[in-house]
Each structure stands twice: as C-alpha cells, then as structure tokens.
Amino acid sequence: MNLVHFISVLSISSLIILSASAQTRKTKSTDVEALRVLEASFGIISLSSDPCLPEPYSWIKCSSDDTPRITTIDLHDENIYGVTLPDFSSMDALEIIDLSGNIFSQEFPDFLAKFPKLKVLNLAGNFFYGTIPTSLENNKNVIVTLTGTQQGFLCYSDKELRNRNRDRNFTRNIDS
C-alpha cells in the first residue's frame, strides 16, 4: 500500500468518526425538558427536536460544549400574557434571562434566584409583585432589571414588604 492511499483511507476514516460523533451530540436532556415546558406554556412551536443543534432556536443561545447547554433565553417583547411563568430552574447553565416587555402578572417566582451562573435577569415591563428573594437581592454578580410597569409592586425583602404595607395602611387611615 502506498503512502497516498494510506493517508486517503486515514482521512476518510477520520471523517466518518467525526460525522458519527457529531450525529450523537445532543443538548443536555434537563435543558431540553425545561425548554419544552416553556414552549408548552407560551404556545411556542419548535421545528427541531434539539433546541441547540444543528442551529439554536432564534430565542436561545447555547454553549459549544460536547453536550451543549442553553445559556440564554431571550423572549423580550414576545407578547406573552395570561400564563404563569413555569419553573425552568433545571437549566442551570443559564447566564441571561430576558423576559422584558411581556405581560407576566404573578407573584415574583422564587426559582429565578436559583440559577448559579446567572449574570443578567431582565424582567422590565411586566407586572410581577411580592418579594424578590434575598439570595437574588444580595447576589452582586447578577444585573437585575425591574423597571417599568412593575414599580411599586415589588420589594427586596420581607421587612420592606411589611413596611410598605404598614405605610399603605397608615395612608388609608389618614385618607379616610
């Protein structure tokens, strides 16, 4: 066997192995399962069985790991309303969550404080109310945006909530 033939066979074998390994790559199953819950809740129809491969959905970003992870969810200004935000905290590689400009009207979901790699949480323009978990409030690594229509409906600790309610009662007593 000559050297050229040997190199050709070796190259073809390498391509077959690379092709086979590329076909077996799949997004981490817990990410896919949580994404399916979001899709079902929001009425999103996906055209691919794998959200990251071969190309990520337009509203997510994925890592380039051997087992891709979903790192970004960007559903800003998607007119999502009338649904409760489901718990998708099993997507523990998320770094960015942007749900701004929708119409979520619910108590602040505690699970939003459970993402260990979260850097940006944008909830601007929604109607969340209640208390933001202390763990999220104290996390200096996360930029939290809560501007817009929800101002006055959220507070950062139980103490602040009690004080705000006390002040409201006091105001009502003065007005009556």
N, C-alpha and C positions, 0 to 999 in steps of 0.2 A: 504494500500500500504506500502510495507516495504521500509526501507531506501536505500537498494541496488538498488531496482527498481527505486526509485525516482532519485537517482544520475545518473543512466544509462539514463533515459529519459532526464534529465537536460543536460547531456553531449552530447547526440545526438542532442538535440535542439540547443545547442551552436555551434556544428559543422555545422549544416545546416545554421545557421545565418552567421557564418564566411565564409562558402563557397559561400553563396549568395552575401555577401558584396565583396568578392574577385572577383567574376564574374562581378560586376558592376564597378570596378576600371578601369579607362581609363586615358591615358596620356592627359594632358591639350590640348584641341582642337586647340588652336592657335599654339602650338608647332607642332602638327601633320600636320596642314595645311602648315606651313612653311617648314617642312621637306619634304612634298610631292612636293613642288616647287623645292627644291634642288634635289630630286630624279629625277624629270622630266628633269631638266636642265642638269644633269650629266649622265643620262641614267642608273640610279641605279634601279634595280628591287627588290622590297621588297616582302618577302614571308609572312609577317604577317600584319594584319590590324592595330595593335597597335605597335608602334616602341619600347616601353618600356616593354610591358607585353605580354606574361609571362616572356620572356627574352629580354633584349635590343638588338637591331641590333649590329653587331660587330663593327661598326664605330661610335657609340654613347655611352654615359653613361647617366644614369637617376637618379634622386633623388628617395628616398624611401618614399616619401610623399603619403598620401592617393590618391591624384591626382598627379601622377608622372610628373616631369618636365625634359626636356632634359637639361643636364648641360655640356656636352662635345660633340663636333663634331670633329672627328679625321679622316680626309681624306688625310693624308700625303702620298705622293708617289703613288697616285692612277691614274696617267697619265690622269688627267682631262685637256683637252685643247680644244680650239676652241669654248668655251662658255663664256658668261658673267656671273659673279657671281651674282645670283639673291639676292634681298633683303630678308633676313630672320631675320630681327631685331625684329620681334614679339616673337622670342624665348628669352624672357628677363631674363631667368634663366641661360643662358649660362655663364660658367666660363672659359672654354677652347675652343678655336677655333684653330685647326691646319690644315692649307691648304698648308703646305710646300711641296716642291718637285713636284708641278704640273706645268702647263703652262698657268696660267691666264695672259692674256695680255690685260690690260684695265686700265682706269683711276682708281686711288685708290677709292674704294667705301666708300662714307661718312657714310653709315649706320654702318660700322664696329666700329665707335666711339660711338654708341648708346646703347651698352649693359651695363646695370647698375651693373652687378655682375662680369663682365669680369676680369679675372686675367692673362690669357695668350692668346696672339694673335701671332701665328707663321705663317708668310707668306713667309718664306725664300725660295729662289729658283724660284720665279715667276717673272713676268715682269710687275708688277704694276708701274704706272707712275703718275706724278702730285703731288698734295699736300696732305699730311696727315692732317686730321682735327686737329685744335688746341686743341680741347677738348680731343683727344686721346694723343696728344703730351704732354699735361700738366697733364694727369692722372698718378700719381705716383703709383697707385695700379695695373697697368697693365704692364706686361712684353711683349714688342713688339719686335719680331724678324723679321728683314727685310734684312738679309744678302743674298749674292749670286748674281744671275744674275740681280737683280733689282738695284744694287748700281749705283748711278748716275742718276737714273730715278725718284727718289722720293725726296721730300724735306719736311721740317717740318712746313713751314709757307709760306704765300703769299709773305712776304718780301724776304725770302730766294729764292723763285722761281724767283722773279723779279731780284734779284742779280745774280743768276745763269744764267738767260737768258741774262742779260746785259754783264756778263763776256764772255759768248759764242759769242755774237755779237762782243765784243771787240777782242776776239781771232780771229774770222774770218776776221775782218778788218786788223789785223796785218799780217795774213797769205796771204791775197790777194794782 
